[in-house]
């Protein structure tokens, strides 16, 4: 348990069984009154944000979070299947749980999965992934400026804005944290 | 540098005001054998004693020895108070006037702030309109829907004050909230004829609490009872219980009736210079 005075930005706590993170924090104390810790909190399961105030005497439950290393093994319908690097136990994550991350997962990719009470909560990919451009308008030859973008697609249909000089068959690097183009690895 | 010059100008204006009113500037100890016991104020230990959380007890001892109008500008220290409006070390302006009550204290405060604003040239937003004075019962009924004077609930009071009342206060005029529930009196006298009310007010500028004033309690028996009951509540909360300052209790026997005001200098400077965080004026 945390005391209310331990609360700070970034701390992970549990409220009504859900893991939450404190996204903003303010110490307040009305004249002669008790200390009140006013927090903005995001529920890590639902993504919802809300405000909550704690009095100094209140206790706050620690979120029991654990992150483990997995390797992507195969896709089964709408599920992506990963195996635990130490126990080889398999876990299924749905495309809904994965969000945009589903487009950046490649064979044998090493990922980190965050668990709350044995329930998968979040998945972290390597920061960059290499993908082939499968569809884009041909670029102007010799135009290597990057301040002008055009739409393109990668093999699984994910749409991404790329510089004019990128062509079909080029391999590019995508920043998985933002989903944006980073640089070109090789020409097709 | 702006805040350094502003602080200097403010201090000059404050000293000039109190001199013109016949007050004496005093300097009282920073390290006390025992700090003033209040339920939610914790002291920082220093050697065998504690850094003062307020100069209040030292000033009342001076009043008991014959001082009539005194003021002090000095550092006070409070454990664990850090935030946009709090710093563990901060500057307090404290003054006492004998043979007066919290009404006189309000007139002193209004005159002082008029002088401070006058010295600056331009008028900060918090002073653009005349003073607004509400009782605690009125603001709570209006903005929180209940009356803490009739039926007191400490937890609900603190939360509603912070979340419902303070945000609703006007920002363009000085606001005074007065007549607190008797349970929140600490060192204030109860209203004659209405023991549910403590003669205390708080001043807000731009929604920020700036000053606290009392008609001072001068009854040593009642003060001892309050400290002892406060000590019990602190023990129940797992907080340090400070020993009683017997010299202070004794001083109340000869202390004349008086009013006292404690004003946060750093916060006033925030209002005058228009900054949002106390660290910008320290």
Boltz contact constraints between the chains, C-beta under 6 A:
constraints:
  - contact:
      token1: [A, 27]
      token2: [B, 83]
      max_distance: 6.0
  - contact:
      token1: [A, 28]
      token2: [B, 162]
      max_distance: 6.0
  - contact:
      token1: [A, 30]
      token2: [B, 158]
      max_distance: 6.0
  - contact:
      token1: [A, 30]
      token2: [B, 161]
      max_distance: 6.0
  - contact:
      token1: [A, 30]
      token2: [B, 162]
      max_distance: 6.0
  - contact:
      token1: [A, 31]
      token2: [B, 202]
      max_distance: 6.0
  - contact:
      token1: [A, 31]
      token2: [B, 209]
      max_distance: 6.0
  - contact:
      token1: [A, 31]
      token2: [B, 212]
      max_distance: 6.0
  - contact:
      token1: [A, 33]
      token2: [B, 158]
      max_distance: 6.0
  - contact:
      token1: [A, 34]
      token2: [B, 40]
      max_distance: 6.0
  - contact:
      token1: [A, 34]
      token2: [B, 158]
      max_distance: 6.0
  - contact:
      token1: [A, 36]
      token2: [B, 162]
      max_distance: 6.0
